[in-house]
């Protein structure tokens, strides 16, 4: 199978790199060429446009920041569609947006899978991120080798749309956990505890979370460099609130978290790291959450 990857941000570049290291030699493209040299060094090949990429592959993989970006790339790819081609959408989209795009692609003859990922860019860079797949079982089986090259776990969620729902749920939980992590660390700091030891104690307790154990380290370092922006966090929280209305589920914590992230974006900008949401409390109280020995980036 010949694969192409369109969208080479932090996450997309890591996924393309995993494919390249596994021997797939993917074609890759992005409007910016920032990741080009690094991916070519790993065995990827550069395509000059989405249409040129689609013309040379059996399956197009997209990992893009918004439904609008996915729609624009699909517009560029559709004229190059040939019988038997597939599209694997790995962006985080709302279910309505995904289903509308999938319908257009299928009408043009593309097989479609949704395969959003969860776990963080550091796991994607190691080929260990979790891949959540929705769609036809035979199509999943066809692409399982590539999905497993990109991810440590490949979890089949069910029909198209199911993976989008669970991905939004996992991100919603992560942002709630991030706020609670900041509150817990600030309580420890203002209570006079050593923050390094407090982090260790929480990590070994019933109160720990994946976010505390990973992003909590970046907060304590002060880099906040998680590779995920305020804008992206708010996009995912918007999807969560749309699901809340659709399924009539009161999401009190998610609603509060969304409002807090709106404050964070207003304070620091949409391209600020999502972990900088904790700075709202640091700035309010004039108290930082630094501790020695924690990494600037997750490896």
LINQUIRA-V101261 format. One line per field, one symbol per residue. phi: phi as a letter, one per 30 degrees, with the letter a starting at -180 (. if undefined). psi: psi as a letter, one per 40 degrees, with the letter a starting at -180 (. if undefined). burial: + if it has 24 or more other ideal C-beta (glycine too) atoms within 12 Angstrom, else -. Layout:
phi=???
psi=???
burial=???
This chain:
phi=.ccbccjcdeddddddddddddjdhddbaadccecedddddcjdbdcdaedddddcbcbcccbbdaedddddddeddedcdbejdbbcccdcbdddddddddddddddjddbbcbdbbkjdddddcibddcccbkdddddddceedddddbdbccdckdejddddddddddedddddddddddddddddddiddddddeddddccdcdaededcdedddddjdhdcibceeddddddddddddeddchcdcddddddedddddddddbjdcdddddeddededdcibdccadjcddbdc
psi=hhiihhgfaddddddddddddeeefiiiiidifdeddddddeeihhieidddddeeidhhhigieiddddddddddddeehiheiihhheihiidddddddddddddeehihihfiiieidddddefeihhhhhahddddddedddddddidhhhheaihddddddddddddddddddddddddddddddeeihdddddddddeieeiiddddcdddddddedegefhidddddddddddddddddefhhgddddddddddddddddeideiideeddddddddefhifiiieiidih.
burial=++++++++++++++++++++-+-+++++++----++--+--+-++++--++-+++++++++++++++-+++-++-+++-++---+++++++++++-+++-++-+++-+-++++++++++++++++-+++++++++---++--++-++++++--++++--+++++++++++++++++++++++++++-++-----+--++--++-----+++++++++++++--+++++++++++++++++++++------+--+--++-+++-++--+---+++++++++++------+++--+---+-
